[in-house]
């Protein structure tokens, strides 16, 4: 669809992204369960989209994993790399999540990335609030 028109080098322009700062002790398993519950409430996140405009339901995974990003100084900017990834809307969920743990044990950032076909600025506020 649009990613074919834009070309593979420009897929990040099709993403809607956000970073949520998390302060305090973090229970990653609880975070994953919470994200799954929010995804479950937003029906638009339960579909894949074919190039012909057909919608196909996808099963919500039992566990919604949150990728952990390496923030060591010798790696390329992991946030930029994460937000720059495109989505294959024909077979994969139109979203992904990652966690960056800060230098302090009680600081982290939750990275949210969605294909624009399922998310806009208003919807992102609702998702983040949920």
N, C-alpha and C positions, 0 to 999 in steps of 0.2 A: 504494500500500500504506500503510504507516504514515505516510509523509510526507503523504499525502492526509488522514489523520485528524488529524494534528498541525497542519496548515496550513502555508503557505509561510513564515510568520514564525518558526516554531519548528524549522526543519530542523536547526539546529546541535546540538540535543539528540540527534539520531540519529547523530552522528559520534563516532568514537573517534579522538583526536588525540594526537600526541606531537611533541616538539621534541628533536632530537638535536644537541648542540653538537659542532662539528667544529673541531679545532685543528690547525694546520699547513698546509703548502702544499696547495691543493685542485686536483685535476684533475677538472673538471666532466664531461668526457666519460667518464672512468673511473667517476665516481659514477653517471652515468646507466646505463652498462653494468652496474654492480654492482646497481643497483636493479632493472633488467630481469631479471637472473639470479635475484634473490630472488623477484620476482613470479612468475617462471616456475616456481619450486619450490613455490609455494603455490597449489594447484589452485583453491581457492575464489575466487581473484582473477581467474579466467578466464571468469566468467559474468556475464550480465545476468539480471535477474529481472523477469518481467512481473507485472502486477497480478493475474493469474489463477494465479500460483504456478508458471508454467512457467519452466524454466531454458533459456537460450540461450547457447551458447559464443561467446566473442568472441576474435578473433585477437589475439595479443599483438603489439603494434607492434614493428617492427624496431628502432626507437629509442624509448626511453621518456623523453620530455622532462621536465626538471625546470624548473618555472616559476621565474623570478627575480623577487623582490619588491623594489619600490622602497622604501627606508627613509629617503628624504629627509624632512626635518622638515615640509614642507608637504603631505605626503600623510596621509590617514586611516590609522589603525593597520592596516598591511597584514597582520599576522599574524591579528588579530581578523577582518578581512574574509575572509582565506583560510580560516580554520577555521570561519567561519560559512556558507560555501557548502554548499548541499545537493547531492545526487546524483540524477540521473535514472537509476534502476536499469534502466529498460527499454532503454536504448541506450548507456549510457556505462560505462566501468569503475567499479567501486565504490571507487576510491581516487584520490588525487592527491598530488603532491609539489611542494614549493617550496623555494627556497634563499634565505636572507637572508644577505647578506655583511655582516660587522661593520665597525666603523670601522678595525680592524686588518686588514691584508692576509691574515693567517694565521688569522682567526677567521670562522666562518660557522655558521649554524644550518640544519639540514635539517628542514623541517616535513612531517609525515606526517599525512594525513587519510584515514580510511576510513569507509564506511558501517558501522553497527553490525551489519548482517546478515552481514558477512564478517569482523569483527574484534571481539575482546574484550580485556580486560586481559592475560590469559594469552597469547593469540595475538600481541599487540603486543610482548611481551617476546621471543617467539621470532623475530618479524619483525626487530626491532631487533638482536637478537643475530646473525642471519644476515647 
